[in-house]
Amino acid sequence: MSYNLLKGKRGIIFGALNDKSIAWKVAERAVEEGAIITLSNTPVAVRMGDTEVLGKKLNAEILPADATNVEDLEMVFTKSMEILGGKIDFVLHSIGMSPNVRKKRTYDDLDYDMLHKTLDISAISFHKMLQVARKLDAIETSGSVLALTYVAAQRVFYGYNDMSDAKALLESITRSFGYIYGRDKGVRVNTISQSPTMTTAGSGVKGMMELLDFSERMAPIGNADADDAADYCVVMFSDLTRKVTMQNLYNDGGFSSMGMSLKAMKQYTKEDDESKLTD
Ligand SMILES: NC(=O)c1ccc[n+]([C@@H]2O[C@H](COP(=O)([O-])OP(=O)(O)OC[C@H]3O[C@@H](n4cnc5c(N)ncnc54)[C@H](O)[C@@H]3O)[C@@H](O)[C@H]2O)c1
């Protein structure tokens, strides 16, 4: 159902690889809500993934770019303004990758060149995006910029590895740049901290199935899926959240406020004793 929340707005969505991607769902929902958008992903992802399928479906131009490359980002913002016919109202950074995770290097045996890549791709690219946009004055007053993050920035999650550090940096950049961009241009900068979600990046996380099951048991209203993330992003891009900035916003069914739930407790209770457990 459409509420026309983004009617007439112009957006850039980074990171739609295939129909499992969170960015894919956000792009679909944004257009459904009346926005016009451009899509961006790495040249390799555009070649190997399904970004073009989404582009055709949504009538959105694709601008291949490496988000760690400042010139590429300048091209994306400049061309997007040309294509969409004006300044940009919203941007989604839905980008993450750790070569250490890919190469199965554990946190106590990190390759430091790879760590730099993790931080550059998954966090510093957000700073680059914001800095490029501000220098080009590419974002409309009270525009909205979002990045996706995970609760492993605050708490330790076995196997999340150097992505935890990347997410902590991403959230810090959100606050630091959010201050400057808000003060100067009224632009909002926030992160959405999403439940574990079965995507290409998600399936690379160690023990993803167990993580999904654990957070589903802990969260009183269950895990948020990619469609839930898309709904939240649309609200954050809309004029309904004009005063929300520099926040890390949880979209996780309540997981982040929990310590132990009945459903999780039952996992550790012998069958005979289960009847003794109540609310
Ligand atoms: N899936 C989860 O469980 C989960 C949970 C919380 C947060 N997130 C975050 O959501 C975001 C999107 O991930 P997803 O789960 O939809 O997976 P995904 O694999 O569909 O998306 C990751 C995207 O990052 C892109 N990317 C990688 N390197 C890039 C670069 N140098 N320049 C530009 N793009 C690059 C990939 O091409 C891909 O499109 C990530 O930041 C991820 O950490 C995911």
The ligand as an ORCA input file, in Angstrom:
! r2SCAN-3c Opt
* xyz 0 1
  N      21.966     -8.825      6.301
  C      22.076     -8.546      7.593
  O      21.946     -9.418      8.475
  C      22.314     -7.120      8.019
  C      22.015     -6.733      9.345
  C      22.302     -5.418      9.743
  C      22.880     -4.539      8.831
  N      23.153     -4.958      7.542
  C      23.796     -4.018      6.620
  O      22.946     -3.768      5.520
  C      23.753     -3.304      4.435
  C      23.333     -4.019      3.155
  O      23.678     -5.373      3.200
  P      22.705     -6.545      2.725
  O      22.506     -7.417      3.914
  O      21.522     -6.014      2.014
  O      23.656     -7.383      1.741
  P      23.988     -7.239      0.176
  O      25.122     -8.188     -0.055
  O      22.780     -7.443     -0.637
  O      24.487     -5.726      0.025
  C      25.811     -5.296      0.261
  C      26.154     -4.375     -0.900
  O      27.399     -3.707     -0.715
  C      27.920     -3.506     -2.021
  N      29.337     -3.129     -1.990
  C      30.387     -3.848     -1.524
  N      31.533     -3.165     -1.720
  C      31.199     -1.976     -2.294
  C      31.931     -0.842     -2.721
  N      33.268     -0.775     -2.609
  N      31.252      0.196     -3.294
  C      29.901      0.156     -3.439
  N      29.151     -0.896     -3.027
  C      29.801     -1.949     -2.473
  C      27.692     -4.878     -2.665
  O      27.884     -4.867     -4.071
  C      26.265     -5.145     -2.246
  O      25.341     -4.606     -3.167
  C      25.210     -3.523      4.850
  O      25.751     -2.330      5.378
  C      25.068     -4.542      5.957
  O      26.159     -4.554      6.846
  C      22.877     -6.215      7.124
*
